[in-house]
Amino acid sequence: MTRRILILYTGGTIGMVPSEQGYVPAAGFEGRLRQHIGHHLASAHQPLPDFAVQELDTLIDSANVQPDDWRTIASTLHQNWHQYDGFVVLHGTDTMAYSASMLSFMLQGLDKPVVFTGSQIPLEQPRTDALSNLTTSLMLAARDDLFEVVLYFDGKLLRGNRSSKRHSIGFGAFGSPNFPALGEVGIYFDLRNELLLPAGQPGAVIPHFNTSDVAIQPVYPGLQANVLEAVLSTNPKGLVLQSYGVGNPPDGNTELMSLLEQASRQGIVVINLSQCQQGPVIQGAYATGSMLNTIGVVSGSDLTLEAAFTKLHWLLAQGLSPEQVRHQLPQPVRGECSGNTRPA
């Protein structure tokens, strides 16, 4: 039986056209896509799955993505869930890992694939990577052994909530810093079945978001407490702290640490991530990080920034108490982390 796939075009480089100000999103993507894929199929030995294309009413340059856009994307897929065998989401690369992470939380118990992809060069430009990424993503979306939100780019299949953009201009734009790739695609599809999530009972938790609920604060040499104070003055319910190494803040800055403690006691959920490109937070491995344990800061384990930010947003939007959010943050929901890592 022929598999049928829905391509959801949200915007992004893949469908952009030149303008005097640079590349911009453009409507009418389906016609242009079918023309290019038609040329591709004329010489192809393996037919592509049947597909339909749906465009968002307002196309997005992914640098402008807002939490409400995640709700729109998830709702569109959920509404079409039983009409298609799989889904491809075309998205700009700048925030693709954020969107793939959030969709992995909102769409629960998947029984079919959701594949995020895009391109570094628009579809209609010379040397485009769009056709390769898109045609392979269509084939992945038609598989009957993928049951999660994934990201495919330049031969790499990654778990969506483990992915992170690693290169601004290279074709290999995405990596998975703390988890192996789910597969590689060359002449053959080579998927690591032991890493894939099992099928579940489809459902969705698609809450309304408050854009200001979550803030991000990196630490850096010379960070002053008034910088964090300004961030906290926007009244976030959650804060992603990006500290050094295995989770070490500048604990010698007593004013800064006092502000963090006060925020935590006032119900702001603080999660601690490492600024390192790879490796987990081991909160308390050094004395500098031990205080975070005592004031209720959650260790981010090996979460990516994108997964931590979106998971915190998703939990807070459900109206959970701070204690409930703190408890659920380090618990794996869809394979996004390895669980809390504690010092030996």
Backbone hydrogen bonds in HBPLUS format (Angstrom, degrees):
<---DONOR---> <-ACCEPTOR-->    atom                        ^
c    i                          cat <-CA-CA->   ^        H-A-AA   ^      H-
h    n   atom  resd res      DA  || num        DHA   H-A  angle D-A-AA Bond
n    s   type  num  typ     dist DA aas  dist angle  dist       angle   num
A0085-ASP N   A0004-ARG O   2.76 MM  81  5.49 165.3  1.79 163.0 168.3     1
A0005-ILE N   A0050-ASP O   2.89 MM  45  6.24 160.1  1.93 145.9 151.5     2
A0052-ALA N   A0005-ILE O   2.93 MM  47  6.45 149.2  2.02 158.0 168.0     3
A0006-LEU N   A0086-GLY O   3.16 MM  80  6.62 160.5  2.19 153.4 154.6     4
A0088-VAL N   A0006-LEU O   2.94 MM  82  6.29 161.5  1.97 152.7 154.9     5
A0007-ILE N   A0052-ALA O   2.79 MM  45  6.05 172.7  1.80 163.6 166.1     6
A0054-GLN N   A0007-ILE O   2.86 MM  47  6.24 161.4  1.90 168.1 171.5     7
A0008-LEU N   A0088-VAL O   2.77 MM  80  6.17 162.7  1.80 165.8 171.8     8
A0090-LEU N   A0008-LEU O   2.85 MM  82  6.06 162.0  1.88 151.6 157.8     9
A0009-TYR N   A0054-GLN O   2.81 MM  45  6.12 160.9  1.85 157.2 163.3    10
A0056-LEU N   A0009-TYR O   3.11 MM  47  6.46 154.6  2.17 165.1 162.1    11
A0010-THR N   A0090-LEU O   3.05 MM  80  5.91 165.4  2.07 151.1 155.8    12
A0060-ILE N   A0010-THR O   2.82 MM  50  6.02 167.9  1.83 149.2 153.1    13
A0015-GLY N   A0012-GLY O   3.28 MM   3  6.22 148.8  2.38 126.0 130.1    14
A0016-MET N   A0013-THR O   3.04 MM   3  5.01 165.7  2.06 110.2 114.8    15
A0123-LEU N   A0014-ILE O   2.96 MM 109  5.31 165.0  1.98 134.2 135.0    16
A0017-VAL N   A0024-VAL O   2.97 MM   7  5.67 154.1  2.04 156.1 158.1    17
A0024-VAL N   A0017-VAL O   3.01 MM   7  5.67 156.5  2.07 150.8 155.8    18
A0019-SER N   A0022-GLY O   3.04 MM   3  5.02 115.9  2.47 105.2 121.8    19
A0022-GLY N   A0019-SER O   3.06 MM   3  5.02 163.1  2.09 105.2 110.3    20
A0033-LEU N   A0029-PHE O   2.81 MM   4  5.97 158.9  1.86 159.3 166.3    21
A0034-ARG N   A0030-GLU O   2.88 MM   4  6.07 169.2  1.89 159.1 160.8    22
A0035-GLN N   A0031-GLY O   3.14 MM   4  6.26 151.1  2.22 142.0 149.6    23
A0036-HIS N   A0032-ARG O   3.15 MM   4  6.40 161.3  2.19 146.6 150.8    24
A0037-ILE N   A0033-LEU O   2.82 MM   4  6.02 166.6  1.83 160.5 165.0    25
A0038-GLY N   A0034-ARG O   2.84 MM   4  5.73 144.9  1.96 134.2 144.0    26
A0039-HIS N   A0035-GLN O   3.28 MM   4  6.60 152.7  2.36 142.4 147.4    27
A0040-HIS N   A0036-HIS O   3.13 MM   4  6.41 152.4  2.21 140.9 149.0    28
A0041-LEU N   A0037-ILE O   2.76 MM   4  6.02 157.3  1.81 155.8 161.1    29
A0042-ALA N   A0038-GLY O   3.14 MM   4  6.27 138.6  2.32 141.1 151.0    30
A0043-SER N   A0040-HIS O   3.33 MM   3  6.02 152.9  2.41 112.9 118.5    31
A0044-ALA N   A0041-LEU O   3.08 MM   3  4.71 158.7  2.12  97.7 104.4    32
A0064-ASN N   A0061-ASP O   2.69 MM   3  5.65 169.1  1.70 138.8 142.9    33
A0065-VAL N   A0062-SER O   3.24 MM   3  5.11 169.0  2.25 106.5 107.0    34
A0069-ASP N   A0066-GLN O   2.81 MM   3  5.35 140.5  1.97 116.2 127.8    35
A0070-TRP N   A0067-PRO O   3.07 MM   3  5.33 129.7  2.33 103.2 115.6    36
A0072-THR N   A0068-ASP O   3.05 MM   4  6.40 152.0  2.14 144.2 151.6    37
A0073-ILE N   A0069-ASP O   2.96 MM   4  6.24 163.9  1.98 153.2 156.3    38
A0074-ALA N   A0070-TRP O   2.93 MM   4  6.07 172.7  1.94 153.6 156.1    39
A0075-SER N   A0071-ARG O   2.87 MM   4  5.91 161.1  1.91 147.6 153.5    40
A0076-THR N   A0072-THR O   3.01 MM   4  6.12 155.7  2.07 145.3 151.7    41
A0077-LEU N   A0073-ILE O   3.11 MM   4  6.41 161.9  2.14 152.9 156.9    42
A0078-HIS N   A0074-ALA O   2.88 MM   4  6.05 164.6  1.91 152.4 157.4    43
A0079-GLN N   A0075-SER O   2.90 MM   4  6.01 158.0  1.95 148.6 153.8    44
A0080-ASN N   A0076-THR O   3.28 MM   4  6.42 136.8  2.48 136.5 146.7    45
A0080-ASN N   A0077-LEU O   3.11 MM   3  5.20 131.6  2.36  98.1 111.2    46
A0081-TRP N   A0078-HIS O   3.28 MM   3  4.99 165.6  2.30 101.6 105.3    47
A0083-GLN N   A0080-ASN O   3.05 MM   3  5.45 155.8  2.11 115.4 123.0    48
A0087-PHE N   A0113-PRO O   3.06 MM  26  6.26 150.0  2.15 141.6 150.8    49
A0115-VAL N   A0087-PHE O   2.83 MM  28  6.13 169.3  1.84 148.3 151.0    50
A0089-VAL N   A0115-VAL O   2.78 MM  26  6.04 159.0  1.83 143.2 149.9    51
A0117-THR N   A0089-VAL O   3.03 MM  28  6.32 157.6  2.08 159.9 158.7    52
A0091-HIS N   A0117-THR O   3.04 MM  26  6.25 157.8  2.09 158.6 165.7    53
A0096-MET N   A0093-THR O   3.42 MM   3  4.95 161.0  2.46  93.7  99.2    54
A0098-TYR N   A0095-THR O   3.13 MM   3  5.22 122.2  2.48  98.4 112.8    55
A0099-SER N   A0095-THR O   3.07 MM   4  6.40 165.5  2.09 158.4 161.3    56
A0100-ALA N   A0096-MET O   2.82 MM   4  6.02 165.9  1.84 158.0 162.2    57
A0101-SER N   A0097-ALA O   3.02 MM   4  5.96 152.6  2.10 134.7 142.3    58
A0102-MET N   A0098-TYR O   2.95 MM   4  6.23 167.1  1.96 154.2 157.3    59
A0103-LEU N   A0099-SER O   2.89 MM   4  6.06 165.9  1.91 153.3 157.3    60
A0104-SER N   A0100-ALA O   3.14 MM   4  6.25 143.1  2.28 137.8 146.8    61
A0104-SER N   A0101-SER O   3.13 MM   3  5.24 125.0  2.45  96.9 110.9    62
A0105-PHE N   A0102-MET O   3.01 MM   3  5.32 136.8  2.20 104.7 116.4    63
A0106-MET N   A0102-MET O   3.00 MM   4  6.31 160.9  2.04 156.0 161.8    64
A0107-LEU N   A0103-LEU O   2.97 MM   4  5.81 164.4  1.99 148.1 151.4    65
A0205-VAL N   A0106-MET O   2.77 MM  99  4.83 158.8  1.82 142.7 150.1    66
A0108-GLN N   A0203-GLY O   2.90 MM  95  4.99 141.8  2.05 123.9 132.3    67
A0203-GLY N   A0108-GLN O   3.05 MM  95  4.99 141.2  2.20 141.9 137.1    68
A0200-GLY N   A0110-LEU O   2.96 MM  90  5.27 152.8  2.04 125.8 133.3    69
A0114-VAL N   A0148-GLU O   3.25 MM  34  6.26 159.7  2.30 142.6 138.4    70
A0150-VAL N   A0114-VAL O   2.84 MM  36  6.21 164.2  1.86 166.6 172.0    71
A0116-PHE N   A0150-VAL O   2.84 MM  34  6.17 171.4  1.85 150.7 152.9    72
A0152-TYR N   A0116-PHE O   2.94 MM  36  6.24 162.3  1.97 173.1 175.2    73
A0125-GLN N   A0122-PRO O   3.14 MM   3  5.52 168.2  2.15 120.2 121.5    74
A0133-ASN N   A0129-ASP O   3.20 MM   4  6.33 168.9  2.21 152.1 155.5    75
A0134-LEU N   A0130-ALA O   2.83 MM   4  5.91 163.8  1.86 156.2 161.5    76
A0135-THR N   A0131-LEU O   2.86 MM   4  5.81 169.8  1.87 150.9 154.4    77
A0136-THR N   A0132-SER O   3.17 MM   4  6.05 159.8  2.21 141.6 147.7    78
A0137-SER N   A0133-ASN O   3.00 MM   4  6.04 149.9  2.10 136.6 145.6    79
A0138-LEU N   A0134-LEU O   2.90 MM   4  6.18 150.4  1.99 150.5 158.1    80
A0139-MET N   A0135-THR O   3.18 MM   4  6.47 155.2  2.24 142.7 148.4    81
A0140-LEU N   A0136-THR O   2.91 MM   4  6.22 153.5  1.98 148.9 156.9    82
A0141-ALA N   A0137-SER O   2.82 MM   4  6.00 154.4  1.89 147.6 154.6    83
A0142-ALA N   A0139-MET O   3.23 MM   3  5.17 141.3  2.38  94.1 105.0    84
A0143-ARG N   A0140-LEU O   3.12 MM   3  5.36 165.0  2.14 110.1 114.5    85
A0160-GLY N   A0149-VAL O   2.96 MM  11  5.44 158.1  2.01 137.2 135.4    86
A0151-LEU N   A0158-LEU O   2.81 MM   7  5.14 158.5  1.85 149.1 154.2    87
A0158-LEU N   A0151-LEU O   2.86 MM   7  5.14 172.5  1.86 152.5 155.1    88
A0153-PHE N   A0156-LYS O   3.05 MM   3  5.46 158.0  2.10 149.5 156.3    89
A0156-LYS N   A0153-PHE O   3.04 MM   3  5.46 162.7  2.07 118.3 123.8    90
A0185-VAL N   A0155-GLY O   2.86 MM  30  4.67 157.8  1.91 130.6 135.4    91
A0157-LEU N   A0183-GLY O   2.95 MM  26  4.99 166.5  1.97 147.1 142.8    92
A0182-LEU N   A0157-LEU O   2.73 MM  25  5.42 132.7  1.95 148.7 161.4    93
A0183-GLY N   A0157-LEU O   3.31 MM  26  4.99 137.7  2.50 138.9 134.7    94
A0162-ARG N   A0159-ARG O   2.98 MM   3  5.28 161.7  2.02 115.5 119.8    95
A0163-SER N   A0160-GLY O   3.32 MM   3  5.40 164.1  2.35 105.0 109.4    96
A0164-SER N   A0175-GLY O   2.93 MM  11  5.57 138.1  2.11 156.7 162.7    97
A0175-GLY N   A0164-SER O   3.00 MM  11  5.57 163.3  2.02 157.2 161.4    98
A0166-ARG N   A0173-ALA O   2.66 MM   7  5.56 163.6  1.69 150.9 156.7    99
A0167-HIS N   A0173-ALA O   3.28 MM   6  4.63 146.6  2.40 127.0 123.7   100
A0192-ARG N   A0182-LEU O   2.75 MM  10  5.48 175.9  1.75 157.9 157.7   101
A0184-GLU N   A0190-ASP O   2.95 MM   6  5.30 153.0  2.02 139.2 143.6   102
A0190-ASP N   A0184-GLU O   2.91 MM   6  5.30 161.9  1.94 165.9 170.3   103
A0186-GLY N   A0188-TYR O   3.02 MM   2  5.14 165.4  2.04 148.9 147.7   104
A0195-LEU N   A0192-ARG O   2.94 MM   3  5.72 162.2  1.97 124.7 130.3   105
A0196-LEU N   A0193-ASN O   3.25 MM   3  5.33 148.2  2.35 102.0 110.8   106
A0213-ASP N   A0210-ASN O   2.98 MM   3  5.52 165.9  2.00 128.8 129.4   107
A0237-LYS N   A0213-ASP O   2.74 MM  24  5.00 142.0  1.89 123.6 135.4   108
A0238-GLY N   A0213-ASP O   2.87 MM  25  6.10 142.9  2.01 167.0 168.0   109
A0215-ALA N   A0238-GLY O   3.07 MM  23  6.47 152.6  2.14 141.2 147.3   110
A0240-VAL N   A0215-ALA O   2.82 MM  25  6.23 164.3  1.84 155.0 159.5   111
A0217-GLN N   A0240-VAL O   2.85 MM  23  6.18 166.0  1.87 162.1 163.4   112
A0242-GLN N   A0217-GLN O   3.02 MM  25  6.14 165.5  2.04 132.8 136.0   113
A0219-VAL N   A0242-GLN O   2.86 MM  23  6.05 152.2  1.94 168.9 160.1   114
A0223-LEU N   A0220-TYR O   2.99 MM   3  5.51 149.8  2.08 149.1 143.9   115
A0227-VAL N   A0224-GLN O   3.05 MM   3  5.67 150.5  2.14 114.7 122.7   116
A0229-GLU N   A0225-ALA O   2.86 MM   4  6.11 154.7  1.92 150.3 158.8   117
A0230-ALA N   A0226-ASN O   2.98 MM   4  6.07 146.0  2.10 133.2 140.2   118
A0231-VAL N   A0227-VAL O   3.18 MM   4  6.55 152.1  2.26 143.2 150.5   119
A0232-LEU N   A0228-LEU O   2.88 MM   4  6.18 162.6  1.91 156.1 160.4   120
A0233-SER N   A0229-GLU O   2.96 MM   4  6.10 128.8  2.23 137.4 150.8   121
A0234-THR N   A0231-VAL O   3.22 MM   3  5.84 164.8  2.24 113.7 118.4   122
A0235-ASN N   A0232-LEU O   3.01 MM   3  5.48 158.0  2.06 116.3 119.7   123
A0269-VAL N   A0237-LYS O   2.94 MM  32  6.30 160.8  1.97 148.7 142.8   124
A0239-LEU N   A0269-VAL O   2.77 MM  30  6.16 153.9  1.83 155.9 157.5   125
A0271-ILE N   A0239-LEU O   2.95 MM  32  6.39 159.2  1.99 163.3 170.0   126
A0241-LEU N   A0271-ILE O   2.82 MM  30  5.98 164.2  1.84 160.5 165.4   127
A0273-LEU N   A0241-LEU O   2.74 MM  32  6.02 171.7  1.74 172.8 175.1   128
A0243-SER N   A0273-LEU O   2.80 MM  30  6.10 155.6  1.86 173.5 166.7   129
A0275-GLN N   A0243-SER O   2.87 MM  32  5.84 135.1  2.07 167.7 171.9   130
A0244-TYR N   A0248-ASN O   2.99 MM   4  4.97 154.5  2.06 143.9 138.0   131
A0247-GLY N   A0244-TYR O   2.81 MM   3  5.51 155.0  1.87 143.7 151.8   132
A0248-ASN N   A0244-TYR O   2.79 MM   4  4.97 160.9  1.83 146.6 148.0   133
A0282-ILE N   A0246-VAL O   2.70 MM  36  5.12 148.2  1.79 129.4 137.9   134
A0251-ASP N   A0249-PRO O   2.90 MM   2  5.55 123.8  2.22 112.2  95.5   135
A0253-ASN N   A0250-PRO O   2.97 MM   3  5.78 166.6  1.99 124.4 128.8   136
A0257-MET N   A0253-ASN O   3.03 MM   4  6.35 164.7  2.06 157.4 162.0   137
A0258-SER N   A0254-THR O   2.87 MM   4  5.93 149.9  1.96 141.0 149.5   138
A0259-LEU N   A0255-GLU O   3.06 MM   4  6.30 149.6  2.16 140.9 148.4   139
A0260-LEU N   A0256-LEU O   3.07 MM   4  6.44 155.0  2.14 148.9 155.4   140
A0261-GLU N   A0257-MET O   2.96 MM   4  6.22 158.6  2.01 148.1 153.8   141
A0262-GLN N   A0258-SER O   2.88 MM   4  6.08 160.3  1.92 148.1 153.8   142
A0263-ALA N   A0259-LEU O   2.88 MM   4  6.07 159.3  1.92 148.7 154.4   143
A0264-SER N   A0260-LEU O   2.98 MM   4  6.18 161.1  2.01 148.7 153.5   144
A0265-ARG N   A0261-GLU O   2.96 MM   4  6.18 160.5  2.00 151.1 156.3   145
A0266-GLN N   A0262-GLN O   2.97 MM   4  6.14 134.0  2.19 141.4 153.7   146
A0266-GLN N   A0263-ALA O   3.20 MM   3  5.11 130.4  2.46  92.3 105.6   147
A0268-ILE N   A0263-ALA O   2.99 MM   5  5.40 155.9  2.04 158.6 150.8   148
A0267-GLY N   A0264-SER O   3.11 MM   3  5.33 160.0  2.15 107.6 111.8   149
A0298-VAL N   A0270-VAL O   2.83 MM  28  6.14 162.6  1.86 165.6 160.6   150
A0272-ASN N   A0298-VAL O   2.76 MM  26  6.01 165.3  1.78 175.9 177.5   151
A0300-GLY N   A0272-ASN O   2.80 MM  28  5.18 140.3  1.96 152.8 149.8   152
A0281-VAL N   A0301-SER O   2.85 MM  20  4.75 152.2  1.92 119.3 127.0   153
A0285-ALA N   A0282-ILE O   3.03 MM   3  5.73 154.8  2.10 145.0 142.2   154
A0289-GLY N   A0286-TYR O   3.01 MM   3  5.61 145.3  2.13 114.2 123.1   155
A0290-SER N   A0287-ALA O   3.14 MM   3  5.10 144.4  2.27  99.2 109.6   156
A0292-LEU N   A0289-GLY O   3.21 MM   3  5.68 136.0  2.42 107.7 118.0   157
A0293-ASN N   A0290-SER O   3.02 MM   3  5.48 132.7  2.25 108.4 120.0   158
A0294-THR N   A0291-MET O   3.00 MM   3  5.13 118.3  2.39  97.2 112.6   159
A0295-ILE N   A0291-MET O   3.15 MM   4  6.47 135.4  2.36 148.7 160.5   160
A0297-VAL N   A0292-LEU O   3.01 MM   5  5.20 153.5  2.08 163.5 159.3   161
A0303-LEU N   A0300-GLY O   3.02 MM   3  5.79 171.5  2.03 152.8 155.1   162
A0308-ALA N   A0304-THR O   2.94 MM   4  6.10 165.9  1.96 153.3 157.4   163
A0309-PHE N   A0305-LEU O   2.91 MM   4  5.96 169.1  1.92 154.0 157.3   164
A0310-THR N   A0306-GLU O   3.10 MM   4  6.17 166.3  2.12 144.2 148.3   165
A0311-LYS N   A0307-ALA O   2.85 MM   4  5.80 157.5  1.91 145.9 153.1   166
A0312-LEU N   A0308-ALA O   3.00 MM   4  6.01 160.7  2.04 145.8 151.1   167
A0313-HIS N   A0309-PHE O   3.09 MM   4  6.27 159.1  2.14 142.0 148.1   168
A0314-TRP N   A0310-THR O   2.86 MM   4  6.02 162.1  1.89 148.7 153.5   169
A0315-LEU N   A0311-LYS O   2.94 MM   4  6.12 162.4  1.97 151.6 155.5   170
A0316-LEU N   A0312-LEU O   3.02 MM   4  6.10 169.3  2.03 152.6 155.9   171
A0317-ALA N   A0313-HIS O   2.95 MM   4  6.07 152.7  2.03 148.6 156.2   172
A0318-GLN N   A0315-LEU O   3.16 MM   3  5.47 153.0  2.24 105.7 113.8   173
A0319-GLY N   A0316-LEU O   3.07 MM   3  5.64 164.1  2.10 119.5 121.7   174
A0324-GLN N   A0321-SER O   3.05 MM   3  5.13 115.9  2.47  99.2 114.9   175
A0325-VAL N   A0321-SER O   2.96 MM   4  6.27 158.9  2.00 158.5 164.7   176
A0326-ARG N   A0322-PRO O   2.86 MM   4  6.08 163.1  1.89 151.3 156.1   177
A0327-HIS N   A0323-GLU O   3.00 MM   4  6.15 148.9  2.10 141.6 149.7   178
A0328-GLN N   A0324-GLN O   3.01 MM   4  6.22 153.4  2.08 145.9 152.7   179
A0329-LEU N   A0325-VAL O   2.90 MM   4  5.90 151.3  1.98 157.4 163.0   180
A0331-GLN N   A0328-GLN O   3.05 MM   3  5.22 150.2  2.14 108.8 118.2   181
